[in-house]
Amino acid sequence: MLDLLRSVQPKVSQAVNRRRLVETAVQLIAVPSPTGDGGAVADRLAELLAADGFVVKRPEGGHAAAPAVLVHMDSGRPGRTLQFDGHLDTVHLPFVPPAASNEQITGSGAADMKAGLAAAVEALRVLRETNLLAGGSVLLTAHDLHEAPWGFGQQLDHLIADHQVGDAVLLPEPLSDRLPVVGRGAATWKVHIRRQGPPVHEVMRPLDEPNVIAIGAELVRRINEWSDKLNTKTDPLAGCESAFIGQIHSGEIYNQYPQECWLEGTRRWLPNTQRQQVEDGWREVLDVLQRESHARIESEFRFIRDAFYLDQGDPLVKAFQAGHQTLAGQTLRIGAKPFVDDGNSFWGLRQIPAITHGPLAGGQHTVNEWVSIDDLVRVAQLYALTAAAYCGVSEPRT
């Protein structure tokens, strides 16, 4: 495999068009696309791909306001399908237009993750222009509804359920210093503790109604106690399971007996813990407290993504590491995924192997996003080499 990739690497390097790659990234960044409102940027990407001669499909994926973008490039010979997947939406912050220097591209979504997606598009172009696929195919998908709390991956989940997937996936999120093989799942929660009466001066408080602050404090104690038990389930790379409290609020003034107390936080878990187990454990903590306190306790529990696992012996890992070694002279170190992304969904819903690897970038979820152009070029080469090593070998997954 290494000999094959070393022989074709000069061809791939020559085929990657730096100017075309930068122009693609800039055009995508130039279209504002806060989560849930990604229709215009999806249209722009579809136009760019169609102008390149690709056949573009637009599956809705349950989100008619911004149909996804899909291109399937088939070699016409048997083999696996490698998917390049990325999200087009950005977090809800003030829009920053794109700018490009010799070294960096800046602007909303530059790091997370329009430039990375542009590198995947460039890899697709290179594969077609060089005819490097000995077999199989490459599937490019792009979609909306990624960024929580405005979206929870619903559009991608629809695409996965509709079998619009490959045998393995590369995702150009900005993580370039490790090959993530494990990651925790994540959910957010919010709890409201209420009593029946209105807020009153503390000297006028009704003695027959529960003290929502005291109950909130008790809930903090119980969540921390529960989290201590969860912490015993640990992974050497990803860390431990947890329940975390990030906010607690109540009252409007120091001597008011408030009507409500609310808390908000997260729950994170390791692979082999099922979604239903996660929520059932959470509900049990609240149900017991509600019975004991006689307060009205309501909870929102929102799954963001499942936990993540990648078998290091998977053919995708071997192809990717061969590509990385061809370009960098060494394989990429093994590590954990520090965040949740769409790779968690591919694994959690269909056990599809997924590698998160994108360009060197920074400023994600801020108004100061940037991405290295040199590293975009590297990612485009790496994706093309990985596809050349992966797609034309063996049989597709069943």
VENTALIN-V291659 format. One line per field, one symbol per residue. burial: + if it has 24 or more other ideal C-beta (glycine too) atoms within 12 Angstrom, else -. A space follows every 50 residues. Layout:
BEGIN
burial: ???
END
This chain:
BEGIN
burial: +---+--++--+--++++-++++++++++++++++++++-++++++-++- -+-+-++++++++--++++++++++---+++++++++++++----+-+-+ ---+++++++++++++++++++++++++-+-+++++++++++++++++-+ ++++++++++---+++++++++++++-++++++++++++++++++---+- ----+---+++++-++-+++-++--++--+--+-+-++--+++++--+-+ ------+++++++++++++++-+-+--++-++--++--++--+-+++-+- ++++++++++---++++++++++++++----+--+++-++++++++++++ ++++++++++++++----+++++++++++++++++++++++++--++-
END
